[in-house]
Amino acid sequence: MTGRPLRVGVIGASYAAASHLPVYARLPEIDVTAIATAHRDTAEAAARRFGIPAAYDDYRRLCESDQVDVVDVVTRPSLHPPMAIAALRAGKHVLCEAPLAADTAGGTDMVDAAHAAGTHAVVDLQSRFSPGLWHLRRLVRDGWLGRVDNVHATAFYPTFTRPDRAATSLWCADATAGAGSLRVHGLHTADLITWIFGPLTDVTGHTATREPTWSGPDGPIGVTSTDSSALTARTGDGALCSIHTSWIAWHGSGWRLDAYGSHGHLRAEAAGHTGHHPVTLYGARHDEPTPTRLTPPPEDDPITDPPPHASGHAFAHLARRLARTVDGDLDPDLPTFDDALGLLRIADLAETHA
């Protein structure tokens, strides 16, 4: 037991400033001690804004700092491998954004480095800790559905149809950066299905780039990443599974998962990405006429700051679990680099028929 807050160094100040840093500031278990970006001025600006003692324009110096216990890599996927590997080789624990890397080769290098380091290597698949999804998993594992027969999930968002929403994410247009509707929202959903229902097998799928340009500040931007995906699979006990995603869906319906079993039906819904939007759960047993709302018990959600409706609520759960794990209380539900590499392999299989 260290008896002090977990000291976190953050690499990246764009998405981190919108999501990770505000949450860290509200958690007594966390102390952000350093931040690094590619430019001194942006690092210092973020440090001033969030009261961070040290700012670097070289992530390697942050990784080497003796004031950092965990390095939080919050950059685009193509940059994850060198940053995470540098942190691991410096003996640090690592929290990395998802997807793990731009490709399976990069992800494999990261997993190998994590195994060699022997430190904790965790991926920000924070949707696992949304209270509604935590409750869904508990019900499934307690046999509420009976035999699970079918699982169907959709994630339809209008993100890149709206320039005001997409302004900070236009790098996603470039496939080499490692993003895409499947590799972002599809893999978050695949992780949830795997975590709740078991490993996926017999994966096949299709991806497409239906919108060849996005609106940028200086005119149209050519798109090489995929904006739509559909995959099918089986769970370990034979249930059929499908995931369908798009981030160019005008008036997109948000995220939804339906699970049908021999004893009933469970439905989970969110207005957007499950890591940032609260998930509402409904269910009906086979002898009930219609689904009703199922509320997680209070003991499943001890965090009140940020509150359950706030976008950082699920990430707060993950950060607290990471702090406890580093302090010696291992948490088997924290998503690991190995878990995330398995997701990249699912994407490879789904993209075979692109």
Secondary structure, DSSP 8 states (H G I E B T S, - for coil): ---S-EEEEEE-SSHHHHTHHHHHTT-TTEEEEEEE-SSHHHHHHHHHHHT-SEEES-HHHHHH-TT-SEEEE-S-GGGHHHHHHHHHHTT-EEEE-SSS-SSHHHHHHHHHHHHHHTS-EEE--GGGG-HHHHHHHHHHHTTTTSSEEEEEEEEE--GGG-HHHHGGGGGGG-GGGT--TIIIIIHHHHHHHHHHH--EEEEEEEEE----EEEETTEEEE--S--EEEEEEEETTS-EEEEEEESS-TT--EEEEEEEETTEEEEEEESS-TTTS--EEEEEETTSSS-EE----GGG----SS-TTSTTHHHHHHHHHHHHHHTT---TTS-BHHHHHHHHHHHHHHGGG-
